[in-house]
Amino acid sequence: MSAPTVYDVAERSGVSIATVSRVYRNPDSVRAQTRERVLEAARELGYVPSGSARGLASRTTGVLGLCFPDYADPDAESAAALNDADDDQAVMLYSDQIIRGMERAARRHGYALLIAASLDGGPESLVAKVAGRVDGFAVLARTVPTEDLEVISRRLPVVMLAGPREIDHLDHIVVANADGQRALTRHLIEDHGLRRLAFIGGEDDSPDAVARFHGFRQACQEAGLPVPARPELSTGTLTQAEGARAAAALLDRSEGTGVERPEAMLFVNDQMAMGALQALEQRGVRVPEDIAVTGFDGIPLSRIVRPPLTTVRQPIRQLGEQAVELLVQRLADPGRAPVSLELPVSVTRRASCGCG
């Protein structure tokens, strides 16, 4: 059976070939109703947009792809500057580390790496940029709709990074998010005697954030502390600015109601925790003497902020390297059973919790 073409999609959706092309190349130029009709037809047919159809069919592009949301944080460079960081490695964030790991492994196997990080045109545009130009690709959770990944994975290998395993036949890599947050929380409780803990999370549909909050709840339950149903605060984006706002909001709430402020703020990632450190300093709150602060990820910048940040270090570069290894293995043996890996994490104890 021959692969569906742009002509098939146009016929199925009742539009011109030019309209189908615009849906993938410039989606905002097509009315929403028409755009959805075209995308639905493409999904039903199993059509994958391609700028190099022959290369996709033969898997000879020599390129691997990576799709992830644009998590750029403009405050990261400012934080590095404030702390006199002259090491380019120091300002590398989560996605930067994954890219570095994938680049290293791809080069080792003779592949180039194609990166798609902009969501300006929507997830369909992101898929169109990558799927037709690579031999296989890795995608971070919540970047591409599940139904689109299902279509693409019929034609080329796909590895899911982070999040739940939404498609059983795909290779999948996660880190031990819940275990890491549980261990960090137990450290604050057992080693520092802290009892009033505030967990600051991310979006409710973020798999990593949900898993980390679950680990926090486990530690609280084991210690006989109140087990919250929801994070103390949740933010839309996981940036330093959001972390600063969250820390300020918790202080304001305490000052306005007379409720005791937390003894520790546990942030769902390092970037937010670093923003909180700045906000607390501006308010005259000492860390860790007045409030302990922790993060999660172990990005390089966490070690040079003041005070250095206690965090859970996940093997981010290894995540990228393992993604390439699984893609290469799948290309060599398309029929092998899908693999699901969980990479271990470790607690890094520094001054922001009272260690070091």
C-alpha positions as CSV (number, residue, x, y, z in Angstrom):
1,M,0.0,0.0,0.0
2,S,1.5,3.3,-1.1
3,A,2.0,6.1,1.4
4,P,-0.7,8.8,1.5
5,T,0.2,12.0,-0.3
6,V,-0.7,15.7,-0.1
7,Y,-3.1,15.0,-3.0
8,D,-4.9,12.4,-0.9
9,V,-5.3,14.8,2.0
10,A,-6.6,17.6,-0.3
11,E,-9.1,15.3,-1.8
12,R,-10.3,13.9,1.6
13,S,-10.6,17.4,3.2
14,G,-12.1,19.0,0.1
15,V,-9.5,21.8,-0.3
16,S,-6.7,22.6,-2.7
17,I,-3.2,21.2,-2.5
18,A,-2.0,24.8,-1.8
19,T,-4.3,25.0,1.2
20,V,-2.9,21.7,2.6
21,S,0.6,23.1,2.2
22,R,-0.3,26.3,4.0
23,V,-1.8,24.4,6.9
24,Y,1.6,22.9,7.6
25,R,3.9,25.8,6.6
26,N,1.8,28.8,7.8
27,P,-1.1,27.6,9.8
28,D,-2.3,31.1,10.9
29,S,-3.0,31.9,7.2
30,V,-5.8,29.2,7.1
31,R,-9.2,29.6,8.8
32,A,-9.4,27.5,12.0
33,Q,-12.3,25.4,10.7
34,T,-10.5,24.6,7.4
35,R,-7.2,23.9,9.2
36,E,-8.8,21.4,11.6
37,R,-10.5,19.6,8.6
38,V,-7.2,19.2,6.9
39,L,-5.4,18.0,10.0
40,E,-8.2,15.5,10.7
41,A,-8.0,14.2,7.2
42,A,-4.2,13.8,7.5
43,R,-4.5,11.9,10.8
44,E,-7.1,9.6,9.3
45,L,-4.9,8.8,6.3
46,G,-1.7,8.6,8.2
47,Y,-0.1,11.4,6.2
48,V,3.2,12.8,7.4
49,P,4.2,16.1,5.8
50,S,7.6,15.9,4.3
51,G,10.1,18.2,2.6
52,S,12.1,15.1,1.6
53,A,9.7,12.2,1.1
54,R,12.2,9.9,-0.5
55,G,14.6,10.5,2.4
56,L,11.8,9.7,4.9
57,A,10.8,6.5,3.1
58,S,14.4,5.2,2.8
59,R,15.5,6.6,6.1
60,T,18.8,7.9,4.6
61,T,18.8,11.5,5.8
62,G,21.6,11.0,8.3
63,V,19.7,13.3,10.7
64,L,18.0,12.8,14.0
65,G,15.5,15.3,15.4
66,L,14.5,16.8,18.7
67,C,11.2,18.5,19.5
68,F,10.7,20.4,22.7
69,P,8.8,23.5,23.9
70,D,10.7,26.7,24.0
71,Y,11.5,27.1,27.7
72,A,13.8,30.0,27.3
73,D,14.3,32.0,30.5
74,P,15.7,35.5,29.9
75,D,16.5,35.8,33.6
76,A,19.1,32.9,33.4
77,E,21.8,35.0,31.9
78,S,21.1,37.8,34.3
79,A,21.5,35.4,37.2
80,A,24.8,34.2,35.8
81,A,26.0,37.8,35.5
82,L,25.0,38.7,39.0
83,N,27.1,35.7,40.2
84,D,30.1,36.5,38.1
85,A,29.8,33.4,36.0
86,D,32.2,33.3,33.1
87,D,31.5,29.7,32.2
88,D,29.1,29.2,29.2
89,Q,28.2,25.9,30.7
90,A,26.7,27.7,33.7
91,V,23.8,29.2,31.9
92,M,22.8,26.0,30.2
93,L,19.2,25.1,31.1
94,Y,17.3,21.8,31.0
95,S,16.7,21.8,27.2
96,D,20.3,22.9,26.5
97,Q,21.6,19.9,28.4
98,I,19.4,17.5,26.5
99,I,20.6,19.0,23.2
100,R,24.3,18.7,24.3
101,G,23.7,15.0,25.2
102,M,22.0,14.2,21.9
103,E,24.6,16.1,19.9
104,R,27.4,14.1,21.5
105,A,25.8,10.7,20.9
106,A,24.5,11.6,17.4
107,R,28.0,12.6,16.3
108,R,29.4,9.4,17.7
109,H,27.0,7.5,15.5
110,G,27.5,9.7,12.4
111,Y,24.3,11.6,12.6
112,A,23.5,15.3,12.6
113,L,20.9,16.8,14.9
114,L,17.9,18.9,13.8
115,I,16.2,20.9,16.6
116,A,12.7,22.3,16.6
117,A,12.0,24.4,19.6
118,S,9.5,27.1,18.5
119,L,5.8,26.6,19.1
120,D,4.8,29.8,17.3
121,G,3.1,27.9,14.5
122,G,1.5,25.3,16.8
123,P,2.4,21.7,17.4
124,E,1.5,20.7,13.8
125,S,4.0,23.2,12.5
126,L,6.6,21.7,14.8
127,V,6.0,18.3,13.5
128,A,6.1,19.5,9.9
129,K,9.5,21.0,10.5
130,V,11.0,17.8,11.8
131,A,9.1,14.7,10.7
132,G,9.9,14.8,7.0
133,R,13.6,15.6,7.4
134,V,14.9,13.1,9.8
135,D,15.4,9.3,10.3
136,G,13.9,9.4,13.8
137,F,13.3,11.9,16.5
138,A,13.0,12.4,20.2
139,V,10.1,14.5,21.6
140,L,9.6,15.9,25.1
141,A,6.2,15.2,26.8
142,R,3.4,17.6,25.9
143,T,5.2,19.0,22.9
144,V,3.2,17.2,20.1
145,P,-0.4,15.9,20.4
146,T,-0.6,12.1,21.0
147,E,-2.6,11.5,17.8
148,D,0.1,13.2,15.7
149,L,2.8,11.1,17.3
150,E,0.8,8.0,16.6
151,V,0.7,8.9,12.9
152,I,4.4,9.8,12.7
153,S,5.5,6.7,14.6
154,R,4.1,4.5,11.8
155,R,6.8,5.8,9.6
156,L,9.9,6.5,11.7
157,P,11.3,5.8,15.2
158,V,10.1,8.1,17.9
159,V,11.4,8.3,21.5
160,M,9.4,10.0,24.2
161,L,11.3,11.9,26.8
162,A,9.7,12.4,30.3
163,G,6.1,12.1,31.1
164,P,3.9,9.0,31.0
165,R,4.2,6.4,28.3
166,E,1.2,7.5,26.3
167,I,1.9,5.2,23.3
168,D,2.8,1.6,24.2
169,H,4.9,0.9,21.1
170,L,7.2,3.9,21.5
171,D,10.5,3.8,23.3
172,H,10.3,5.9,26.5
173,I,12.8,7.5,28.9
174,V,12.0,9.2,32.2
175,V,13.9,10.1,35.4
176,A,12.9,9.0,38.9
177,N,11.1,12.2,39.7
178,A,9.0,11.0,42.6
179,D,11.8,9.2,44.3
180,G,14.1,12.2,44.0
181,Q,11.6,14.7,45.5
182,R,10.7,12.2,48.2
183,A,14.4,11.9,49.2
184,L,14.9,15.6,49.2
185,T,11.8,16.3,51.3
186,R,12.9,13.6,53.8
187,H,16.3,15.3,54.0
188,L,14.7,18.6,55.0
189,I,12.5,16.8,57.6
190,E,14.9,14.3,59.1
191,D,18.2,16.1,58.9
192,H,17.1,19.7,59.4
193,G,14.0,19.2,61.5
194,L,11.8,21.3,59.2
195,R,8.0,20.8,59.5
196,R,6.3,23.6,57.7
197,L,7.0,22.8,54.0
198,A,5.5,24.6,51.0
199,F,5.7,22.8,47.6
200,I,5.5,25.2,44.6
201,G,4.5,23.3,41.5
202,G,3.8,23.8,37.8
203,E,0.9,23.2,35.5
204,D,-1.5,20.4,36.5
205,D,-0.9,18.6,33.2
206,S,2.9,18.6,33.6
207,P,3.9,14.9,34.2
208,D,7.2,15.7,35.8
209,A,5.6,18.3,38.2
210,V,2.8,15.9,39.1
211,A,5.4,13.1,39.8
212,R,7.5,15.4,42.0
213,F,4.5,16.6,44.0
214,H,3.6,12.9,44.5
215,G,7.1,12.3,46.0
216,F,6.7,15.3,48.3
217,R,3.3,14.0,49.5
218,Q,4.9,10.5,50.2
219,A,7.6,12.0,52.4
220,C,5.1,14.1,54.3
221,Q,2.9,11.1,55.0
222,E,5.8,9.0,56.1
223,A,6.9,11.8,58.5
224,G,3.4,12.2,60.0
225,L,3.0,15.7,58.6
226,P,-0.1,17.1,56.9
227,V,-0.4,15.8,53.4
228,P,-1.6,18.6,51.1
229,A,-4.0,17.7,48.2
230,R,-2.5,20.3,46.0
231,P,0.8,22.3,45.8
232,E,0.9,25.4,48.0
233,L,1.1,27.4,44.7
234,S,1.2,26.4,41.1
235,T,2.6,28.5,38.2
236,G,2.0,28.5,34.4
237,T,5.6,28.6,33.4
238,L,8.7,27.3,35.3
239,T,10.9,30.4,35.0
240,Q,12.9,32.5,37.5
241,A,10.3,35.3,37.3
242,E,7.5,32.9,38.3
243,G,9.6,31.6,41.1
244,A,10.2,35.1,42.4
245,R,6.5,35.9,42.2
246,A,5.6,32.7,44.1
247,A,8.0,33.4,46.9
248,A,6.7,36.9,47.3
249,A,3.1,35.7,47.3
250,L,3.9,33.2,50.1
251,L,5.5,36.0,52.1
252,D,2.6,38.4,51.5
253,R,0.1,35.8,52.5
254,S,1.9,35.1,55.7
255,E,2.2,38.8,56.6
256,G,-1.4,39.5,55.6
257,T,-3.1,36.7,57.6
258,G,-0.7,36.1,60.5
259,V,-0.3,32.5,59.5
260,E,3.3,31.3,60.1
261,R,5.3,31.4,56.9
262,P,6.9,28.1,55.7
263,E,10.2,27.0,57.0
264,A,11.1,25.7,53.5
265,M,10.0,26.4,50.0
266,L,10.4,23.4,47.7
267,F,10.3,24.4,44.0
268,V,9.5,22.0,41.2
269,N,12.5,23.1,39.3
270,D,15.8,25.0,39.7
271,Q,14.9,28.0,37.6
272,M,12.0,28.9,39.9
273,A,14.0,28.3,43.0
274,M,16.7,30.7,41.8
275,G,14.1,33.3,41.2
276,A,12.9,32.8,44.7
277,L,16.4,33.3,46.2
278,Q,16.5,36.7,44.6
279,A,13.1,37.7,45.8
280,L,13.7,36.5,49.3
281,E,17.0,38.5,49.5
282,Q,15.2,41.6,48.3
283,R,12.7,41.2,51.1
284,G,15.4,40.7,53.7
285,V,14.6,37.1,54.3
286,R,17.8,35.0,55.0
287,V,18.3,31.7,53.2
288,P,18.6,29.2,54.9
289,E,18.4,30.8,58.3
290,D,14.8,32.1,57.9
291,I,13.6,29.9,55.0
292,A,15.3,27.0,53.3
293,V,14.9,26.8,49.5
294,T,15.3,23.8,47.2
295,G,14.9,23.0,43.5
296,F,15.0,20.1,41.1
297,D,17.0,19.3,37.9
298,G,20.6,20.1,38.9
299,I,21.3,22.6,36.1
300,P,24.8,24.1,36.2
301,L,23.6,27.5,37.3
302,S,22.3,26.0,40.5
303,R,25.8,25.6,41.9
304,I,26.8,29.3,41.5
305,V,23.8,31.2,42.8
306,R,24.0,32.6,46.3
307,P,23.6,30.6,48.3
308,P,24.3,27.6,46.2
309,L,21.0,25.7,45.6
310,T,20.1,22.3,47.2
311,T,18.5,20.3,44.4
312,V,17.8,16.9,42.9
313,R,20.2,16.3,40.1
314,Q,18.9,14.4,37.2
315,P,21.2,13.1,34.4
316,I,19.9,15.5,31.8
317,R,22.7,14.9,29.3
318,Q,22.3,11.2,29.7
319,L,18.7,11.6,28.9
320,G,19.7,13.0,25.5
321,E,22.4,10.4,24.9
322,Q,20.0,7.5,25.7
323,A,17.4,9.0,23.3
324,V,19.9,8.7,20.5
325,E,21.0,5.2,21.5
326,L,17.4,4.0,21.4
327,L,16.8,5.7,18.0
328,V,19.9,4.1,16.5
329,Q,18.9,0.7,17.9
330,R,15.4,1.1,16.5
331,L,16.7,2.0,13.1
332,A,18.9,-1.1,13.1
333,D,16.1,-3.3,14.4
334,P,12.6,-1.9,13.7
335,G,10.9,-5.0,15.1
336,R,12.4,-5.1,18.5
337,A,10.3,-4.7,21.6
338,P,9.8,-1.2,22.9
339,V,12.0,-0.1,25.8
340,S,11.1,2.0,28.8
341,L,14.0,3.4,30.9
342,E,13.9,5.2,34.2
343,L,17.2,7.0,35.0
344,P,18.2,7.5,38.6
345,V,18.6,10.9,40.3
346,S,20.5,12.1,43.4
347,V,20.1,14.7,46.0
348,T,22.7,17.5,45.9
349,R,23.0,19.1,49.3
350,R,24.2,22.7,49.4
351,A,23.9,25.9,51.4
352,S,20.3,26.9,50.5
353,C,19.0,24.2,52.9
354,G,21.6,24.6,55.5
355,C,24.2,22.1,54.3
356,G,27.6,22.8,52.9
